[in-house]
Amino acid sequence: MRHTEFWARMNQHLGESYAPTWADQMVISALDGRTVREALDAGVPPKQVWRAVWEVLQLPASER
């Protein structure tokens, strides 16, 4: 998964105006207690970050 696909999914599920805010503020334990943005900036692959987001948002399996 590329960063562009990751952000497209974030925008789809959270909205274009809220997704960046959520990514900056939501700390996720599966990302070692980092925010989405911190994890991506640290080099965590977008696919791994998306799986953590998917779990937190309790999205359907089809969105994984």
Contacts in CASP RR format, 6 or more apart in sequence:
PFRMAT RR
TARGET T0000
AUTHOR 0000-0000-0000
METHOD contacts of the structure
MODEL  1
MRHTEFWARMNQHLGESYAPTWADQMVISALDGRTVREALDAGVPPKQVW
RAVWEVLQLPASER
1 45 0 8 1.000
1 46 0 8 1.000
1 47 0 8 1.000
1 50 0 8 1.000
2 46 0 8 1.000
3 40 0 8 1.000
3 46 0 8 1.000
5 46 0 8 1.000
6 40 0 8 1.000
6 46 0 8 1.000
6 47 0 8 1.000
6 49 0 8 1.000
6 50 0 8 1.000
7 19 0 8 1.000
9 50 0 8 1.000
9 63 0 8 1.000
10 19 0 8 1.000
10 22 0 8 1.000
10 23 0 8 1.000
10 36 0 8 1.000
10 53 0 8 1.000
11 19 0 8 1.000
13 19 0 8 1.000
13 57 0 8 1.000
13 59 0 8 1.000
13 63 0 8 1.000
14 22 0 8 1.000
14 57 0 8 1.000
22 36 0 8 1.000
23 35 0 8 1.000
23 36 0 8 1.000
23 37 0 8 1.000
23 40 0 8 1.000
24 35 0 8 1.000
24 36 0 8 1.000
24 37 0 8 1.000
25 35 0 8 1.000
26 35 0 8 1.000
26 36 0 8 1.000
26 56 0 8 1.000
27 33 0 8 1.000
27 34 0 8 1.000
27 35 0 8 1.000
28 34 0 8 1.000
28 35 0 8 1.000
28 36 0 8 1.000
28 39 0 8 1.000
28 52 0 8 1.000
28 53 0 8 1.000
28 56 0 8 1.000
30 51 0 8 1.000
30 52 0 8 1.000
30 55 0 8 1.000
30 56 0 8 1.000
31 38 0 8 1.000
31 39 0 8 1.000
31 44 0 8 1.000
31 49 0 8 1.000
31 52 0 8 1.000
32 39 0 8 1.000
34 42 0 8 1.000
34 44 0 8 1.000
36 49 0 8 1.000
36 52 0 8 1.000
36 53 0 8 1.000
39 48 0 8 1.000
39 49 0 8 1.000
39 52 0 8 1.000
40 46 0 8 1.000
40 49 0 8 1.000
51 64 0 8 1.000
54 63 0 8 1.000
54 64 0 8 1.000
END
